[in-house]
Amino acid sequence: MHSHGLEWLVKNESVSLESVLRMRLEQQLARFELVFLARAYEDDPAELDRRLHAMLLARESREASTQVGRQLLRNACDLFSLPSLDAASSRLPYQHHAVVFGVVGCALGLPLSTAATVYAFQAVRGQISAAQRLTRLGQTEAQRLLHRLKPEIEGAASIAESVPLEEAAAFVPLLDVAAMAHERSAVRLFVS
């Protein structure tokens, strides 16, 4: 499982989980990952995949993205016999999660807004799940936090649709440093 640097942050920084999730939504998701997902509905996914790979700073973030993306694409190809998915599995050089999610959403005929919202929701839910393993966050408070973030989740999906690819960038140094530092931690519960 991936914590995207949250494990290091919990051990080394005094920052609230909610503020970390808001940073992730506003900067990494709305202005970066979801932009690539949205562009995968129209642009060449192989080019997007290469570009996203070059823009991810932390090695662990790149590896996590490709690992999750490859598994998603494998599962989608197994479940649905769609030529566009089979083509993507051979054409995408890295198979980053955001690009694959966009390719799969488009192939299944999901509206872009739905695919982007689902991606953002699962990203936040994954980090909340990681926080439950790392801290004393209980199920009830986890659900309350997820519910409080719903407007930001929907907002991130909406923002991403209007961000041009040339402006796609994530600027959240705290989260990048946490992801990079996690790699060098002596004891780790999570892969990233």
Helices and strands as residue ranges (DSSP letters): H 6-12, H 17-23, I 24-33, H 34-39, H 45-55, H 59-79, H 83-91, H 97-107, H 112-134, H 139-148, H 150-162, G 165-167, H 173-183
